[in-house]
């Protein structure tokens, strides 16, 4: 009986033990943050691009190269020259696109 009580007491003591919380986890900054964002982008199927104004994760569009007549026909933008949906979003640089009204406009994204 004594062994049973002692075993029960030890089990209760183990259940009551909780690990002490460690220090809060800090988000990476600087180059470590950029590297973490690049890895997350590529793991999710994105295309990592670095330029003069920073880095960006471009995502492939589901309707890439499909025919379009206006912006709302596409997940991204409708390219005016080819009248096809852009292959990635955002589309960097200056591009002639078709607006939702179907008119040409120059869109510049750095």
Secondary structure, DSSP 8 states (H G I E B T S, - for coil): -HHHHHHHHHHHHHHH-------------HHHHHHHHHHHHHHTT-EEEEETTEEEEEEE-TTTT-B-SSGGGSSS-EETTTTEE-SEES--EEEEEE-TTS-EEEEEE-
